[in-house]
């Protein structure tokens, strides 16, 4: 998290100053499988002129469901009933979280006060390049059962937001740039929104430009890589809390960078625009970590490289490679610009510090401009649902490749 002592005032619109905002709940379970986030958002205005204001958030662990979803997302075999049970359990978890959120937000009557809920579901497999089912459209599976929300919360639900882009020939991801436009645009500043999630993705909002001028995409693994190295080399740890482990040693990421971007799925013939666990599997990360553990000590003389720090050096190198990858991507972005960091990876202080060291220009965290880092994606899905309700396509050709995605999302009603 940023060390800035005086946060900036939120830049999102204050719903109290505007009439009849739509209160929308946005929900997200990401590639990292680190939990469910449910966010309450006030949407003022409509279509591309809408603005969003963060009102509250709850986060809930996935519990035993986490390993089941990890098994599915890794391509593990399972009987159909296991997928059905997982989808229903995930829906029940969403209903629990939303009801908790509404109680904490003192919402008395969800049926009359909440416009609708939006849920991403859990990506089990993302295959935008698979043309076996349809020659012009890829595939993606966001596992989810919306009916527990409909029945227990009593509100409409919008979900499965990627399919409209996929069926129109797009990659189906990333789909957050349009929500970034709503939440982060600032007319006199070029902003680069960086999501430090399982995958690092970027949205560039040019100064003075409209949504059609935006660019972005997935650029490489982030928490999938860092957390995977931690689980491989530091048993008992699921992630590097606050970046404390990697902070113990400063180490170059050049070798790790070459290992990832010289021999990774990013160099395949397909060169996918969108990335996920399908490219950076648990096995791939584990093999990378073990290979780096053997190789890295050979390039650093003693006593600079004490033996008890080998694993720390591998983790520090993984963190460094994420920062380097972002810096390489930003070389092609016309400056000056402001980099806004969001996503769970922002809580890794070492990662944020290394990004600051590599990236020119101002680097701020999303909290400082009114959108809590962990809330960015869940809040973004609330915005995408509102855009869908207003009939606005939520993806961009320059980002996903789809020219005519049309209106996104499936809707179910009480």
C-alpha positions in Angstrom: 0.0 0.0 0.0 1.1 3.5 -0.7 3.1 5.4 2.0 1.4 8.7 1.1 0.3 10.2 4.4 -2.4 12.6 3.0 -4.7 10.8 0.5 -6.2 12.8 -2.3 -9.9 13.5 -2.2 -11.9 10.9 -4.2 -12.5 11.9 -7.7 -15.7 9.8 -8.3 -19.0 11.6 -8.2 -20.8 12.0 -4.8 -24.2 10.4 -5.2 -25.6 12.5 -2.4 -25.3 15.5 -4.7 -27.2 13.9 -7.6 -30.7 12.5 -7.9 -31.8 8.9 -7.7 -28.5 6.9 -8.2 -28.8 3.3 -9.1 -27.4 1.2 -6.2 -25.7 -1.8 -7.8 -23.8 -4.7 -6.2 -20.7 -5.9 -8.1 -19.1 -9.2 -7.3 -15.7 -10.7 -8.3 -13.7 -13.9 -7.8 -10.5 -13.5 -9.7 -7.8 -15.7 -11.2 -5.8 -15.7 -7.9 -8.7 -17.5 -6.1 -8.0 -15.4 -3.1 -11.6 -14.9 -2.2 -14.9 -13.2 -3.1 -15.3 -9.4 -3.1 -18.8 -7.8 -3.1 -19.0 -4.0 -3.5 -21.9 -1.6 -3.2 -21.7 1.1 -5.9 -23.9 4.2 -6.6 -24.2 4.8 -10.3 -25.3 8.3 -11.3 -26.1 9.2 -14.9 -26.4 6.9 -17.8 -24.4 5.4 -20.7 -21.0 6.9 -21.2 -21.7 9.9 -19.0 -22.3 7.8 -15.9 -20.1 8.0 -12.9 -19.5 5.6 -10.0 -19.1 6.1 -6.3 -17.8 3.4 -3.9 -20.1 2.9 -0.9 -18.8 -0.3 0.8 -17.3 -3.7 0.4 -17.1 -7.1 2.0 -14.6 -9.9 1.2 -15.2 -13.5 2.0 -12.8 -16.5 1.8 -13.7 -19.3 -0.6 -13.1 -22.0 2.0 -13.0 -25.6 0.8 -14.4 -24.3 -2.6 -11.0 -22.8 -3.4 -9.3 -26.1 -4.0 -12.2 -27.4 -6.0 -12.1 -24.4 -8.3 -8.3 -24.6 -8.5 -8.7 -28.2 -9.6 -11.2 -27.2 -12.3 -9.2 -24.2 -13.5 -6.1 -26.4 -13.8 -7.9 -28.7 -16.2 -8.6 -31.4 -13.6 -11.2 -34.1 -14.4 -14.4 -34.2 -12.5 -17.8 -35.8 -12.7 -20.5 -33.3 -13.9 -22.2 -33.2 -10.4 -19.0 -31.7 -9.0 -19.3 -28.7 -11.4 -23.0 -28.3 -10.5 -22.3 -28.4 -6.8 -19.4 -25.9 -7.1 -21.6 -23.5 -9.1 -24.4 -23.7 -6.6 -22.0 -23.3 -3.6 -20.4 -20.3 -5.3 -23.9 -18.8 -5.8 -24.7 -19.4 -2.1 -21.5 -17.8 -1.1 -22.4 -14.7 -3.2 -25.8 -14.5 -1.6 -24.2 -14.6 1.9 -21.7 -11.9 1.0 -24.3 -9.6 -0.6 -26.7 -9.9 2.4 -23.8 -9.2 4.7 -22.8 -6.2 2.6 -26.4 -4.8 2.6 -26.7 -5.2 6.4 -23.4 -3.4 6.9 -24.6 -0.7 4.5 -27.9 -0.4 6.4 -29.9 -1.3 3.3 -33.4 -2.1 4.7 -35.1 -3.5 1.7 -33.0 -5.0 -1.1 -35.9 -5.5 -3.4 -36.8 -1.8 -3.5 -33.4 -0.1 -2.9 -31.0 -2.3 -4.9 -31.2 -2.0 -8.7 -29.5 -5.3 -9.4 -26.4 -7.4 -8.8 -23.6 -8.2 -11.2 -21.3 -11.3 -10.9 -18.3 -12.4 -12.9 -18.3 -16.0 -11.7 -15.2 -18.1 -11.6 -13.2 -18.6 -14.8 -12.7 -22.3 -15.2 -11.3 -22.2 -18.7 -10.7 -19.3 -21.1 -10.0 -20.4 -24.7 -10.6 -17.4 -27.0 -8.6 -19.1 -29.8 -10.6 -22.3 -29.8 -12.6 -22.5 -33.0 -13.7 -26.1 -32.9 -17.3 -25.2 -31.8 -17.6 -22.2 -34.0 -15.2 -21.0 -36.7 -15.6 -17.4 -35.8 -15.9 -17.5 -32.0 -13.8 -18.6 -29.0 -14.9 -20.1 -25.8 -14.8 -19.2 -22.1 -16.5 -20.7 -19.0 -17.3 -18.6 -16.0 -18.7 -21.1 -13.5 -21.7 -19.6 -11.6 -25.2 -20.2 -10.4 -27.1 -16.9 -10.0 -30.3 -18.3 -8.5 -29.3 -18.2 -4.8 -28.9 -14.4 -5.2 -32.2 -14.1 -7.0 -34.0 -16.1 -4.3 -32.3 -15.1 -1.1 -31.5 -11.4 -1.9 -34.5 -10.8 -4.1 -32.7 -8.8 -6.9 -32.1 -9.3 -10.6 -28.6 -10.6 -11.5 -26.4 -9.9 -14.6 -23.7 -12.4 -15.2 -21.7 -14.2 -18.0 -20.4 -10.9 -19.4 -17.7 -12.2 -21.7 -19.8 -14.2 -24.2 -21.1 -11.3 -26.3 -17.5 -10.3 -27.2 -16.4 -13.9 -27.8 -19.3 -14.8 -30.1 -18.4 -11.7 -32.1 -14.9 -12.9 -32.7 -13.2 -11.1 -29.8 -10.9 -12.4 -27.1 -13.5 -11.9 -24.3 -10.8 -10.2 -22.2 -9.9 -7.9 -20.8 -13.3 -6.4 -20.3 -12.5 -3.9 -17.6 -11.3 -0.9 -19.8 -14.9 0.5 -20.2 -15.4 0.4 -16.4 -12.0 2.0 -16.0 -13.2 4.8 -18.2 -16.1 5.4 -15.9 -14.2 5.1 -12.7 -10.8 6.7 -13.5 -11.0 9.1 -16.4 -9.6 12.5 -15.9 -9.8 14.8 -19.0 -6.5 16.6 -18.6 -4.3 13.6 -17.7 -3.3 10.4 -19.5 -4.0 7.6 -17.0 -2.6 4.1 -17.1 -4.7 1.8 -14.9 -2.7 -1.3 -13.8 -4.4 -4.2 -12.3 -2.1 -6.3 -10.2 -4.2 -9.4 -10.0 -3.5 -13.0 -11.0 -2.7 -11.6 -14.4 -1.4 -8.1 -14.8 -3.5 -6.1 -17.2 -3.4 -2.5 -18.3 -5.8 0.1 -19.5 -4.5 3.3 -21.1 -7.0 6.3 -20.9 -5.5 9.0 -23.2 -5.8 12.6 -22.1 -8.8 14.2 -23.8 -9.7 11.1 -25.7 -13.0 9.1 -25.6 -13.4 5.4 -24.9 -12.6 4.5 -28.6 -9.1 5.9 -28.0 -8.3 3.6 -25.1 -5.9 0.7 -25.4 -5.0 -2.1 -23.1 -4.6 -5.8 -22.6 -3.1 -8.6 -20.4 0.7 -8.3 -20.3 1.8 -11.2 -18.1 1.5 -13.1 -14.9 1.5 -11.2 -11.6 0.1 -12.9 -8.5 -0.2 -16.2 -10.3 3.6 -16.1 -10.6 4.4 -14.5 -7.2 2.0 -16.6 -5.2 2.9 -19.7 -7.0 6.6 -19.2 -6.2 5.7 -18.7 -2.5 3.6 -21.9 -2.4 6.4 -23.8 -4.1 9.4 -22.5 -2.0 7.8 -21.5 1.3 5.5 -24.3 2.5 2.8 -23.0 4.8 2.5 -19.7 3.0 -0.1 -18.9 0.4 1.3 -15.5 -0.5 4.0 -13.0 0.4 2.0 -10.9 3.0 2.9 -7.2 2.5 5.9 -8.3 0.5 7.8 -9.1 3.7 9.6 -12.2 2.4 10.7 -10.7 -0.9 11.8 -7.5 0.9 14.6 -9.4 2.6 16.8 -9.3 -0.5 17.2 -7.1 -3.5 17.9 -9.2 -6.5 17.8 -8.7 -10.3 14.9 -10.1 -12.2 16.7 -10.3 -15.6 17.2 -14.1 -15.5 13.7 -14.7 -14.3 12.4 -12.3 -17.0 14.2 -14.3 -19.7 12.9 -17.6 -18.3 9.3 -16.3 -18.4 9.3 -14.2 -21.6 11.8 -16.2 -23.6 10.3 -19.7 -23.1 6.7 -19.0 -21.9 3.3 -19.4 -23.4 3.6 -15.7 -24.4 6.0 -16.9 -27.1 3.6 -19.4 -28.6 2.4 -19.2 -32.2 -1.0 -18.0 -31.0 0.4 -15.0 -29.0 -2.9 -14.6 -27.1 -4.2 -11.1 -26.2 -5.8 -12.5 -23.0 -4.0 -14.6 -20.5 -4.9 -16.8 -17.5 -4.2 -20.1 -15.7 -4.4 -21.9 -19.1 -1.1 -20.3 -20.0 0.5 -20.1 -16.5 -0.5 -23.3 -14.8 0.5 -24.3 -11.3 2.9 -26.9 -12.9 4.5 -24.2 -15.1 5.0 -21.9 -12.1 6.4 -24.7 -9.9 8.8 -25.8 -12.6 10.0 -22.3 -13.2 10.6 -21.7 -9.5 12.6 -24.9 -9.1 14.6 -24.2 -12.2 15.4 -20.7 -10.9 16.3 -22.0 -7.5 19.0 -24.2 -9.2 20.2 -21.5 -11.6 20.2 -18.2 -9.8 23.0 -18.9 -7.3 25.5 -19.6 -10.2 25.3 -16.0 -11.4 26.1 -14.3 -8.1 29.4 -14.6 -6.3 29.6 -15.3 -2.5 29.1 -13.7 -0.1 26.6 -11.6 -2.0 24.4 -14.6 -2.3 24.3 -16.5 1.0 22.9 -20.0 0.7 20.0 -19.5 3.1 18.7 -16.7 0.8 18.4 -18.8 -2.4 14.6 -19.1 -2.2 14.2 -15.4 -1.2 16.3 -14.5 -4.2 13.9 -16.5 -6.5 10.9 -14.8 -5.0 12.5 -11.3 -5.2 13.4 -12.1 -8.9 9.8 -13.0 -9.6 8.6 -9.7 -8.1 11.2 -7.8 -10.1 10.2 -9.5 -13.4 6.6 -8.2 -12.9 7.8 -4.6 -12.5 10.1 -5.0 -15.5 7.3 -6.3 -17.7 5.2 -3.3 -16.9 8.0 -0.9 -17.6 8.6 -2.6 -21.0 4.9 -2.3 -21.9 4.9 1.4 -20.9 7.7 2.3 -23.2 5.1 2.5 -26.0 2.7 4.7 -24.1 3.1 8.4 -25.0 3.9 10.4 -21.9 3.5 12.1 -19.6 1.1 9.8 -17.8 0.0 8.9 -14.3 0.1 5.2 -13.3 -2.7 4.1 -11.0 -2.1 0.7 -9.3 -5.1 -1.5 -8.3 -5.8 -5.1 -7.4 -4.6 -7.3 -4.5 -1.0 -7.1 -5.6 -0.9 -3.5 -4.4 -0.7 -4.8 -0.8 2.7 -6.3 -1.7 4.8 -3.3 -0.7 7.9 -4.8 -2.3 6.1 -5.1 -5.7 4.9 -1.5 -5.5 8.3 -0.2 -4.6 9.9 -2.1 -7.5 7.3 -0.7 -9.9 8.1 2.8 -8.7 11.8 2.2 -9.3 11.2 1.0 -12.9 8.3 3.3 -14.1 8.8 7.0 -14.9 6.1 9.5 -14.0 3.7 9.6 -11.1 2.7 6.2 -9.5 -0.3 6.3 -7.2 -2.5 3.6 -5.7 -6.2 3.5 -6.5 -7.2 4.1 -2.9 -5.9 7.7 -3.2 -8.5 8.5 -5.9 -11.6 7.0 -4.3 -11.5 3.4 -5.4 -10.0 0.9 -2.9 -7.5 -1.3 -4.6 -9.2 -4.6 -3.7 -12.6 -3.2 -4.9 -11.6 -2.1 -8.4 -12.7 -5.3 -10.2 -15.9 -5.9 -8.2 -16.8 -2.2 -8.6 -15.9 -2.4 -12.2 -18.4 -5.2 -12.8 -21.1 -3.1 -11.2 -20.3 -0.5 -13.8 -20.3 -3.0 -16.6 -23.7 -4.2 -15.6 -25.0 -0.6 -15.6 -23.6 -0.1 -19.0 -25.2 -3.3 -20.2 -28.5 -2.2 -18.8 -28.1 1.1 -20.7 -27.4 -0.8 -23.9 -23.7 0.2 -24.2 -21.3 -2.5 -25.5 -18.7 -3.1 -22.8 -15.7 -4.1 -24.9 -13.5 -2.3 -27.3 -12.1 -3.5 -30.7 -8.7 -2.1 -29.9 -8.5 -4.2 -26.8 -10.4 -7.5 -27.5 -10.5 -7.4 -31.3 -14.3 -7.7 -31.5 -15.8 -5.1 -33.9 -19.5 -5.6 -33.1 -19.9 -7.2 -29.6 -23.3 -5.8 -29.0 -25.0 -5.8 -25.6 -23.3 -8.1 -23.0 -24.6 -10.2 -20.1 -27.3 -12.7 -19.2 -30.0 -11.5 -16.9 -32.2 -13.4 -14.4 -35.0 -11.9 -12.4 -36.9 -12.6 -9.1 
